[in-house]
Every structure is written in structure tokens, then in C-alpha cells.
Amino acid sequence: MSAILSADDLNDFISPGVACIKPVETLPQVKQENIDNPYEVTTEDNLPTQNLPAAQISLTDCLACSGCVTSAEAVLVSLQSHSEVLHALDSYPSVIPRSLQSTINGGLPDGAGGDDGKLFVASVSPQVRASLAATYGVTESEAGYMIEQLFSGSQGIRMGGQHGNGFTWVLDTNVARQACLVLGADEVANSITRPKQVDSPIEDGAATMQPKKPVMTSACPGWICYVEKTHPHIVSYLSRLKSPQALLGILLKTTLSRMLKISPEKIWHVAVMPCFDKKLEASREELTDVFWKHEEEAKQGVRDVDCVITTREVLMLADARGIRFADLPRRPLDESERIPFPDKQLDRFLFPRIQRDRRKPLSNPDSASGSSGGYLYHILQTYKAAHPGSDIIIERGRNADKIDYTLVRGGEVIIRAARYYGFRNIQNLVRSLKPAGKLLKGRKAVQLKDYAYVEVMACPGGCTNGGAQIKSTEVADINGTANGDMVKNGPAEQKEWQGRVDEAYFSAESSGDEAMAESDTATRGDQIVGDDPEDRINGISISYVRSMLDHWSALTGIDLQKLAYTSYRKVESDVGKSKLGDTERVVELAGRIGGG
């Protein structure tokens, strides 16, 4: 077991196990007082009291430090909050590019179209909508419309602030999730069919490296941070695929900057997520323009996602503008208020007609796929479709968050996969990846290398139970129904509340087939491109998603490898190690490269 996590204090979330070790040279220096007698000794009780300024720890510090592994519930961060969103809205006028101005009815707001402003865009996770839906007793669709009204509507945040700004577009991360599912299934297939690569300590985390089998989910930043800092040998198993948040972020920055001929810095993208750790993900250097711009272009280190706020911070954002979230309209924006995305094909993909026709948003996965995007379920369905007559055998572990899946046809095992949610189960997973590690299934031990895919999430119950979601104890205060009595928060109450959030998530009212019907009328220029209905898996048209990914790559002139995949780093702890001087560093470096 990790030295940082022990069975005694394990609570299914990562918590700091040691004091923060931000390098002391970055802390405020203490000025030495003049001492008349250098041999004078001052006892401890006579030392003067010193009020030192608090050390500021940024997200970058947190990612670079290897002294603790933490869920961001336990880390105080000053950036990426609802206050940062308000600051950005109040600091810059909203940019409405000239190429889009003609599509706006009723004229432009004051200051719009200027060269010194920003184009504000938001993306919203379905788990956030589910949490708000359960809190306010509305449907998931209605919760999504309330968020859209807050961010873009005339009764939302536009009512206040210096510039009266709102967000030009509010997107559903489900569109990026569909692309992640298709690419994820391809990655697993490649890991099974391609010959084993030679291990390279230097390139284990590179975006171009094919992950080892079993491929492990990369969408959970808490899990990624944990692996990089405490179990770097697992890096070679991580999926190189970006999360839906990151994929949508780079899609917006690359497409809008290229098509509107503006700097990525002028596009300000906020993502609304159920998890604090998504703030850490957005801060990764790998998710900036440094990694996707061409060599001849100036690289500024502009993030693909500028800010992440959480479910609770959505309500704080409304409160800060004097808006009662419950009173927001539960209907979509009027069509006259909508600005089409600059590219017609991407507009159709990002805002499916089913949503523009004011019926329902894109669907969430069904209950069999879990509450974290359905990666494992889609892979199983992909292989099931390729092997007619096969069946999925489900074996539950000691708890509901550990499940094994085996796809069989006759007596033949086609593929094995597993789900591990929560750090109690993750600890067992980590042990099994050590030499001779085995998973016990009945009387027979199964090597983890026999599995093709493992879906790993840090939170018990998955992403609908993210650390930044609204808790059962907060609902009464939010709705104004609290009577002063202490609200019970035992296991039964938590389970009942989580069931309500999951019900909202799984009961999104549109079916996958209906939502993806848009693909039947996908266009390349003026040409209608239909897709083969038989290539739909889990309601997703594989050919349509692939065509959109190819179109995005061609439109931006950037290879899909750079757009959709990322890299990881093995963080080595400096705790307890002596600092090397310049001479020692040169000798060490020379030794590594064979110099003298």
C-alpha cells in the first residue's frame, strides 16, 4: 500500500498525508535583526513573535509538488472560481467577431466587436445538470436550460457587471464524450492487436506511445495525479486520450482562433464540472497551445480551458449577480438569441438539431454504462457488435464499485474489462499491477494483463458523486426550506440522495438514436452525407463522429494525434533528498548522456 494512503485513515478520497512541501526558497524570507553580541543566546520563550505572510500555493505548485496526493477538496486554491469568472466578464468587453455580427438580431451590445475583448464560451457536464435537477426537483433538461439562461440569457449574468457580458455559446460536453468513446474503443483495439512495444522510461508517458494492456481510463484527473505522483510505473497503462473537458476545450480554441483569425488568448472558455480535480486538469501544461500550435507560430501557453467552476459555484455565480437560480426560465433560449458556430458542420455537431428544435438535449448513457461517461460500456458494446451471439457476463465484487465484465461466445472469452470506483478499490488495482499481482475470481486467479480495459474513477459511485456536487445536507439551505434542525447525513441518507442524482442523470429524456439522427443529414459543404445505421453502437454513429474528427483536423490544419491525445509525466519526489549544486547537476547530467 502507498506510504501516503493507509487503511487506517482511508476514506475513499485522497487526502494529504504529509505537510505541503512547497520549496522553502519560494517562501517569504525572514529579515535578520541586527545583533550586537554574536555570542548572545536567546531562549525560545524570549523570541519575538513574527507574523509572516501566508504562503500562496497555486495550482501549478500543487501539480509540480510531489509531497502529497490530494483530492482538491483538501487543497485550498485561489484561482478558478466563480469570482474568476466574474472578474473576466467585468475586465473585458465581449468580442462578437465581424463574421458573426450579421447573424445577430436586434443589434450588438455596447462594446461588442472590439479588438480588446474576449469571446466567452462555456461547456457544461451532464453530471452537473443531474445534481441541480435533483436539488430543484426539475428534469435534467430543465436544469440544463436554467444554466444556459444564467450564462447567456437576458435574465442571467448579463444583467450586471461593467460590460453586461454573457457567454456567446453554452455547450454540452456530451458531444465531446461521444468522440472520446469512439477513439477510446479504437485505442483498446490497437492495444490488443499491435505488437508489444519496448518499455522506455523516457517515453512511457508520451502521447504517441500506445498504452499497455489493460488500458486504463484517463478522464479522471484525481486518478491521473495519483498515478503520476505515487505509482509512476502505471503511467504506461494510461489511455492517452483526452477527457471530454480537454477535448472540447482544444476544439473551441483551435477552431475559433483559426476561423475567426483571432488569438486563442481572446477565447475565454469556462467548464462547469462535478469535480474539484478538473481545475487541476485544466492547469496542466500539456493542455495549452504550446502543444498544438505549429512550430512557426508564437506559443503563449494559453490554456485550452481557462477556468473550471463546480456545481456549487454555479449557484455562487448566480448569487453574486443577485439572481435566484430557481427563478430562471426552464426553457431554452429563443432562436433569435442564438449565434451559429462559424463552421456549419461543427455547428451541427456541437448543437444537434434535436436541441435547436427546442425539444431535448443530447442523451446521457443508460444505467448499465455507469455514471462516468460510459467508456467501459461502449467498448464492450463495440466488441459485442463485432461478435454476434456473444453475451456479457457481469460479476460484482465485494462492493458496488468493483465490477468485472467478460464478453463470451460459447466457451470462448473475447474480452475482459473491469470497473474500479473509489480509492479502496483502486488500492487493490494498484497492487495487482505489481509483479505477480493477481485478481482472485472464485478459485481461479486471473492476471490483470488478461483484461483489455479498466474504467477507473476516484469517487465512489462515479462522477455523479463528485466532490464538488451538491450534498444532501445542503439542499434545504439552497431551497430555503431549512428549519434549523440538523440534517442527517448517514450512509442511508447519502445513498438515497445519490440515487436521486443518478436517476436524474440516467433519465435524460432523449434517446441516443434520436439524438444522433442528426448524423443522417451531416453535410460536407452542400453535399448530404448519410451514415450506415448499422454502424451505430450504443446510439452513436461511428462514421459520423469519425467524419467530424477528420473535418476538425482538416479545418485547423492540425493532426488529430495532437488534438485528441495527451501525455503524462512521472513525478519523482525530492522529499528527504539533498539539493544538488550546479557542479553536481552537470556531473549527473553528463553521466546520464555518457559524458565525462
C-alpha positions in Angstrom: 0.0 0.0 0.0 1.2 3.5 -0.7 3.0 5.2 2.1 0.7 8.2 1.7 -2.5 6.2 2.0 -3.1 3.8 4.8 -6.0 1.6 5.7 -6.4 3.4 9.0 -7.3 6.8 7.5 -8.6 5.8 4.1 -11.9 7.5 3.5 -12.3 6.8 -0.3 -11.0 10.3 -1.2 -7.3 11.2 -1.5 -6.3 13.3 1.5 -2.9 15.0 2.3 -0.7 12.5 4.1 2.2 14.8 4.7 2.7 18.5 5.1 2.9 20.6 1.9 6.5 20.8 0.8 6.4 23.9 -1.3 10.1 24.7 -1.7 11.2 26.9 1.2 13.2 29.2 -1.2 9.9 30.4 -2.6 8.5 31.4 0.9 9.0 34.9 2.3 12.5 35.4 3.7 12.9 36.4 7.3 14.9 39.5 7.8 17.8 39.1 10.3 17.7 41.6 13.1 20.9 43.4 14.0 22.6 41.5 16.8 25.1 43.5 19.0 26.6 40.4 20.6 27.1 37.5 18.1 27.6 35.1 21.1 24.4 36.0 22.8 21.9 33.1 23.2 18.2 33.8 23.2 15.9 31.3 24.8 12.9 30.1 22.9 10.4 31.8 25.2 12.1 35.2 24.6 11.9 35.0 20.8 9.9 37.9 19.3 6.6 36.9 17.7 6.7 37.0 13.9 3.6 37.5 11.8 4.7 36.1 8.5 2.5 36.4 5.4 0.7 33.3 4.4 2.4 31.3 1.7 0.4 31.3 -1.6 0.1 27.9 -3.3 -1.0 28.0 -6.9 -2.4 25.1 -8.9 0.9 24.9 -10.7 2.7 24.5 -7.4 0.3 21.7 -6.5 0.9 19.8 -9.7 4.6 20.2 -9.5 4.9 19.2 -5.9 5.3 15.5 -5.1 4.9 15.7 -1.3 1.2 14.8 -1.1 -1.6 13.4 -3.2 -4.8 15.2 -2.8 -8.4 15.5 -3.9 -8.9 19.1 -4.4 -11.5 19.0 -1.6 -8.4 19.1 0.7 -6.5 21.7 -1.3 -7.3 25.4 -0.9 -6.9 27.1 -4.3 -7.4 30.7 -5.0 -7.8 30.5 -8.8 -10.5 29.1 -11.0 -13.6 30.0 -9.1 -16.9 31.8 -9.7 -15.0 35.0 -8.7 -12.6 34.5 -11.5 -15.5 34.1 -14.0 -17.0 37.4 -12.8 -13.6 39.1 -12.9 -13.1 38.0 -16.5 -16.6 39.2 -17.5 -16.0 42.6 -15.9 -12.5 43.1 -17.2 -13.1 42.7 -20.9 -15.8 43.6 -23.3 -17.4 40.7 -25.1 -16.0 40.1 -28.6 -18.5 39.5 -31.3 -16.4 38.8 -34.5 -17.4 40.7 -37.5 -18.1 37.5 -39.4 -20.8 36.7 -36.9 -22.3 40.1 -36.3 -24.7 39.8 -39.3 -26.4 36.7 -37.6 -27.4 38.6 -34.5 -30.9 40.1 -34.4 -31.6 43.3 -32.6 -28.1 44.8 -32.9 -25.0 44.4 -30.8 -24.4 45.2 -27.1 -22.2 48.2 -26.3 -18.6 47.5 -26.7 -19.2 44.3 -28.7 -16.9 43.6 -31.6 -13.9 45.5 -30.1 -10.4 44.3 -30.5 -9.5 44.4 -26.8 -12.2 42.0 -25.6 -12.8 38.3 -25.3 -15.1 35.7 -26.8 -16.8 33.9 -23.8 -17.7 30.3 -24.2 -19.0 27.8 -21.6 -19.3 24.0 -21.5 -21.4 22.0 -19.0 -21.1 18.4 -17.8 -24.2 16.3 -17.6 -23.4 15.3 -14.0 -23.7 19.0 -13.1 -27.1 19.1 -14.6 -28.2 16.0 -12.8 -27.1 17.4 -9.4 -29.0 20.6 -10.0 -32.0 18.7 -11.3 -32.2 16.6 -8.1 -31.7 19.7 -5.9 -34.5 21.8 -7.5 -36.8 18.9 -8.4 -36.7 19.5 -12.2 -35.7 17.4 -15.1 -32.1 17.2 -16.3 -33.1 19.0 -19.5 -34.7 21.8 -17.5 -31.6 22.1 -15.3 -29.5 22.5 -18.5 -31.8 25.2 -19.7 -31.6 27.1 -16.4 -27.7 27.0 -16.7 -28.0 28.3 -20.3 -30.3 31.1 -19.2 -27.9 32.0 -16.4 -24.8 32.2 -18.7 -26.4 33.6 -21.9 -30.0 34.7 -21.3 -31.3 38.2 -20.7 -32.3 37.3 -17.1 -28.9 35.9 -16.3 -25.5 37.3 -15.5 -25.8 39.8 -18.4 -28.0 41.9 -16.1 -25.0 43.0 -14.1 -21.3 43.8 -14.4 -19.4 46.5 -16.0 -19.9 45.4 -19.6 -23.2 43.4 -19.3 -21.4 40.3 -20.6 -22.7 36.8 -21.1 -21.4 33.7 -22.8 -21.8 33.5 -26.6 -22.2 29.7 -26.6 -23.0 27.2 -23.9 -22.2 23.6 -25.0 -22.9 20.2 -23.7 -19.8 18.1 -23.0 -21.7 15.0 -24.2 -20.7 15.9 -27.8 -17.1 15.6 -26.9 -17.8 12.4 -24.8 -19.1 10.7 -27.9 -15.9 11.4 -29.7 -13.9 10.1 -26.7 -15.9 6.9 -26.7 -15.2 6.2 -30.4 -11.5 7.0 -30.1 -11.3 5.1 -26.8 -12.6 1.9 -28.4 -10.0 2.3 -31.2 -7.2 2.7 -28.6 -8.2 -0.5 -26.9 -8.4 -2.4 -30.2 -4.9 -1.2 -31.0 -3.5 -2.3 -27.6 -4.8 -5.8 -28.3 -3.7 -6.2 -31.9 -0.5 -4.3 -32.0 2.8 -6.0 -31.0 4.1 -5.1 -27.6 6.3 -2.0 -27.5 9.7 -2.0 -25.8 9.4 -0.1 -22.5 11.1 3.2 -22.4 11.3 5.1 -19.1 11.7 8.4 -21.0 8.7 7.9 -23.4 6.3 5.9 -21.2 4.0 8.9 -20.8 4.4 10.2 -24.3 1.2 11.0 -26.3 2.4 8.9 -29.2 3.1 5.8 -27.1 0.4 3.0 -27.3 -0.7 2.2 -23.7 -0.1 -1.3 -22.4 -2.9 -3.7 -21.8 -5.0 -3.2 -19.8 -5.7 0.3 -21.0 -6.9 2.5 -18.1 -9.2 5.5 -18.1 -7.6 8.9 -18.3 -10.7 11.0 -17.8 -10.4 11.2 -14.0 -7.8 13.8 -13.0 -7.7 12.6 -9.4 -6.6 9.1 -10.6 -4.1 10.6 -13.1 -2.5 12.8 -10.4 -2.3 9.8 -8.0 -0.6 7.6 -10.6 1.9 10.2 -11.7 3.0 11.0 -8.1 2.9 7.7 -6.3 2.8 4.9 -8.8 4.6 6.1 -11.9 5.0 2.5 -13.2 1.3 2.6 -14.1 1.7 5.6 -16.4 2.4 3.2 -19.3 -1.1 1.8 -18.9 -3.0 5.1 -19.0 -5.1 5.9 -22.0 -3.6 8.8 -24.0 -7.0 10.1 -24.9 -8.0 13.5 -23.6 -11.1 13.9 -21.4 -14.3 15.4 -22.8 -13.4 18.6 -21.0 -10.0 18.8 -22.5 -11.2 17.7 -26.0 -13.9 20.3 -26.1 -11.5 22.9 -24.9 -9.0 22.4 -27.6 -11.8 22.1 -30.2 -13.1 25.5 -29.3 -9.7 27.2 -29.1 -8.3 25.7 -32.4 -11.4 26.1 -34.5 -12.5 29.6 -33.3 -8.9 31.0 -33.5 -8.4 29.7 -37.0 -11.8 30.6 -38.4 -12.2 34.0 -36.8 -8.5 34.9 -37.2 -8.1 35.8 -33.5 -5.6 34.8 -30.9 -6.5 31.8 -28.7 -6.0 34.2 -25.8 -9.1 36.1 -26.9 -11.3 33.0 -26.4 -12.2 32.5 -22.8 -13.6 29.1 -22.0 -15.1 28.1 -18.7 -16.0 24.4 -18.0 -18.7 23.5 -15.4 -17.7 20.2 -13.7 -18.8 18.0 -10.8 -15.2 17.6 -9.6 -12.6 19.9 -8.0 -9.8 18.0 -9.6 -10.9 19.2 -13.0 -9.3 22.5 -12.0 -6.0 20.7 -11.8 -6.5 19.1 -15.1 -7.1 22.5 -16.8 -3.9 23.7 -15.3 -1.7 21.0 -17.0 0.9 22.4 -19.3 0.1 19.6 -21.8 -3.3 21.2 -22.3 -2.2 24.6 -23.7 -1.5 26.0 -27.2 2.2 25.1 -26.7 1.3 21.5 -27.7 -0.9 22.2 -30.7 0.4 25.3 -32.4 2.7 24.9 -35.4 6.4 25.4 -35.0 6.4 28.8 -36.7 3.6 30.2 -34.6 4.1 32.1 -31.3 3.3 29.9 -28.3 1.9 31.8 -25.3 1.0 28.9 -23.0 -2.8 29.7 -23.4 -4.9 27.1 -21.7 -7.5 25.1 -23.7 -9.8 25.5 -20.7 -9.2 28.9 -18.9 -11.3 28.2 -15.8 -13.2 25.4 -14.2 -16.1 26.0 -11.8 -18.2 23.4 -10.0 -21.8 22.7 -9.4 -21.9 24.6 -6.2 -20.0 27.5 -7.8 -22.8 27.9 -10.4 -25.1 28.9 -7.6 -22.5 31.2 -6.1 -22.2 32.8 -9.5 -25.9 33.4 -9.6 -25.9 34.8 -6.0 -23.0 37.2 -6.8 -25.2 38.8 -9.5 -28.3 38.8 -7.3 -30.0 36.1 -9.3 -32.1 33.4 -7.7 -31.2 30.3 -9.7 -34.6 28.6 -9.0 -36.4 31.5 -10.7 -34.5 31.2 -14.0 -36.6 30.2 -17.0 -36.7 26.4 -17.5 -36.8 26.7 -21.3 -34.1 27.1 -23.9 -33.0 30.5 -25.3 -35.1 31.9 -28.1 -33.7 31.0 -31.5 -33.3 34.7 -32.3 -30.7 34.9 -29.4 -28.6 32.1 -30.8 -25.4 32.8 -32.8 -24.5 30.0 -35.1 -21.0 28.5 -34.8 -18.8 29.7 -37.6 -18.4 26.3 -39.3 -21.7 24.8 -40.4 -20.7 21.1 -39.9 -19.3 21.7 -36.4 -22.3 23.8 -35.6 -24.5 20.8 -36.5 -22.3 18.5 -34.4 -21.9 20.8 -31.3 -25.5 21.9 -31.3 -27.6 19.0 -32.7 -30.9 19.9 -34.3 -32.7 17.9 -31.7 -31.6 20.7 -29.3 -32.1 23.6 -31.7 -35.7 22.4 -32.4 -36.2 23.0 -28.7 -37.1 19.5 -27.7 -34.4 17.7 -25.8 -30.6 17.8 -25.3 -28.2 15.0 -26.2 -28.7 11.9 -24.2 -26.7 10.6 -21.3 -25.6 7.0 -21.1 -28.1 4.5 -19.8 -27.8 3.0 -16.3 -25.8 0.0 -17.5 -23.0 2.2 -18.6 -22.4 3.8 -15.2 -22.4 7.5 -14.2 -19.0 8.4 -15.5 -19.4 8.7 -19.3 -19.8 5.0 -20.2 -16.3 4.3 -21.5 -16.2 0.7 -20.5 -19.8 0.0 -21.6 -19.1 1.5 -25.1 -16.0 -0.7 -25.5 -18.0 -3.8 -24.5 -20.8 -2.9 -26.9 -18.3 -2.3 -29.7 -16.9 -5.8 -29.3 -20.3 -7.3 -28.8 -21.4 -5.8 -32.2 -18.3 -7.3 -33.8 -19.1 -10.8 -32.4 -22.8 -11.6 -33.0 -24.2 -14.1 -30.5 -21.8 -13.0 -27.7 -23.0 -12.3 -24.2 -21.7 -10.0 -21.4 -21.2 -11.8 -18.0 -21.2 -9.4 -15.0 -19.6 -10.4 -11.7 -19.9 -8.0 -8.9 -17.1 -7.6 -6.4 -17.3 -7.0 -2.6 -18.9 -3.7 -3.2 -21.0 -2.0 -5.9 -18.0 0.0 -7.2 -16.0 -3.1 -8.2 -17.4 -5.0 -11.2 -15.9 -7.4 -13.6 -17.2 -7.9 -17.2 -16.5 -10.8 -19.5 -17.7 -10.9 -23.1 -18.1 -14.6 -24.1 -19.4 -16.5 -27.1 -19.9 -20.2 -26.5 -16.9 -21.1 -24.3 -14.6 -18.5 -25.7 -13.6 -15.4 -23.8 -13.5 -12.5 -26.2 -12.6 -9.6 -23.9 -12.4 -8.9 -20.2 -12.9 -5.5 -18.6 -13.5 -4.1 -15.1 -14.7 -1.1 -13.2 -12.9 0.3 -10.2 -14.5 3.3 -8.5 -13.2 4.8 -5.2 -9.8 4.5 -3.7 -10.5 1.4 -1.6 -10.9 -0.5 -4.9 -8.1 1.4 -6.6 -5.6 0.2 -3.9 -6.4 -3.3 -4.9 -6.0 -2.5 -8.6 -2.6 -0.9 -7.9 -1.4 -4.0 -6.0 -2.4 -6.2 -8.9 -0.3 -4.3 -11.3 2.8 -5.1 -9.3 4.9 -8.1 -10.4 3.0 -11.3 -9.9 -0.1 -9.3 -9.0 -3.3 -11.2 -9.4 -7.0 -10.7 -9.1 -8.9 -13.5 -7.4 -12.0 -14.6 -9.2 -13.6 -17.5 -7.4 -11.0 -20.3 -7.1 -9.1 -19.1 -10.1 -6.5 -16.3 -10.1 -6.7 -14.0 -13.1 -3.7 -11.9 -14.2 -4.7 -8.3 -14.8 -2.9 -8.4 -18.1 -5.7 -10.6 -19.3 -8.0 -7.6 -19.1 -8.3 -5.3 -22.1 -9.7 -2.2 -20.3 -10.3 -0.9 -16.8 -12.5 2.1 -16.0 -11.1 3.9 -13.0 -12.7 6.8 -11.2 -11.5 8.3 -7.9 -15.0 9.0 -6.5 -17.2 6.1 -5.1 -20.3 5.9 -7.2 -18.6 7.7 -10.1 -18.8 11.2 -11.4 -22.3 11.9 -10.3 -20.9 11.7 -6.8 -18.0 14.1 -7.5 -16.6 16.1 -4.6 -18.0 19.4 -5.9 -21.6 18.2 -6.3 -24.3 19.5 -4.1 -24.6 17.4 -0.9 -27.8 16.2 0.7 -27.1 18.4 3.7 -27.0 21.5 1.6 -30.3 21.0 -0.3 -32.6 22.5 2.4 -30.5 25.7 2.7 -30.3 26.1 -1.1 -34.1 25.7 -1.5 -34.8 27.9 1.6 -36.6 25.1 3.4 -34.2 24.7 6.3 -35.9 24.8 9.7 -32.8 24.9 11.9 -32.8 21.2 12.6 -29.6 19.3 12.0 -29.9 17.3 8.7 -28.9 13.6 9.0 -26.0 12.7 6.8 -25.6 9.0 7.5 -24.9 6.3 4.9 -28.6 5.7 4.3 -29.2 9.4 3.6 -26.2 9.7 1.3 -27.3 6.6 -0.6 -30.8 7.9 -1.0 -29.6 11.3 -2.3 -27.1 9.7 -4.6 -29.9 7.6 -6.0 -31.9 10.8 -6.8 -28.9 12.3 -8.6 -28.3 9.1 -10.6 -32.0 8.9 -11.5 -31.8 12.4 -13.0 -28.6 11.6 -14.9 -30.0 8.4 -16.4 -33.4 9.7 -17.2 -32.3 12.3 -19.7 -35.4 12.2 -21.9 -33.9 11.8 -25.4 -32.7 8.5 -26.7 -29.2 8.1 -28.3 -30.8 7.1 -31.6 -32.9 10.2 -31.7 -30.1 12.5 -30.8 -27.7 11.0 -33.4 -30.4 11.2 -36.1 -28.6 14.5 -36.9 -25.9 12.4 -38.5 -28.2 11.4 -41.3 -28.1 14.9 -42.5 -24.4 15.7 -41.8 -23.0 17.9 -44.6 -19.7 18.3 -46.3 -20.2 21.7 -48.0 -23.5 21.3 -49.8 -23.4 17.6 -50.1 -25.5 15.5 -47.8 -23.6 12.6 -46.2 -25.7 9.8 -44.7 -24.3 7.2 -42.4 -24.9 3.5 -42.2 -27.4 2.8 -39.4 -25.7 -0.5 -38.7 -22.5 1.3 -37.6 -24.3 2.8 -34.6 -23.1 1.5 -31.3 -24.8 2.5 -28.1 -26.8 5.1 -30.1 -23.6 6.7 -31.5 -22.9 6.8 -35.2 -19.3 5.8 -35.5 -18.9 7.0 -39.1 -20.4 10.4 -38.3 -18.1 11.0 -35.3 -15.1 10.0 -37.4 -16.1 12.4 -40.2 -16.4 15.2 -37.7 -13.0 14.5 -36.2 -11.4 14.4 -39.7 -13.2 17.6 -40.6 -11.9 19.3 -37.5 -8.4 18.3 -38.2 -8.6 19.4 -41.8 -10.2 22.7 -40.8 -7.5 23.6 -38.4 -4.5 22.0 -40.2 -3.5 20.1 -37.1 -3.0 16.4 -36.9 -5.7 14.5 -34.9 -2.8 13.0 -32.8 -2.1 16.4 -31.4 -5.7 17.4 -31.0 -7.1 14.3 -29.2 -4.3 12.8 -27.3 -2.1 13.9 -24.4 1.0 12.9 -22.4 1.7 12.2 -18.7 4.7 12.7 -16.5 6.4 10.6 -13.8 6.8 12.8 -10.8 9.8 11.9 -8.6 9.7 13.1 -5.1 12.5 15.4 -3.8 11.4 14.9 -0.2 14.4 14.0 2.0 16.9 14.4 -0.8 19.7 16.9 -0.6 19.8 19.7 -3.1 22.4 19.4 -5.8 24.7 22.3 -6.6 25.4 23.4 -10.2 28.6 21.3 -10.4 26.8 18.2 -9.1 24.0 18.7 -11.6 26.4 19.0 -14.5 28.2 15.8 -13.4 24.9 13.9 -13.1 23.7 15.1 -16.5 27.0 14.2 -18.1 26.8 10.7 -16.6 23.4 10.2 -17.9 24.3 11.0 -21.5 27.7 9.3 -21.4 29.9 12.3 -21.0 32.9 12.7 -18.7 
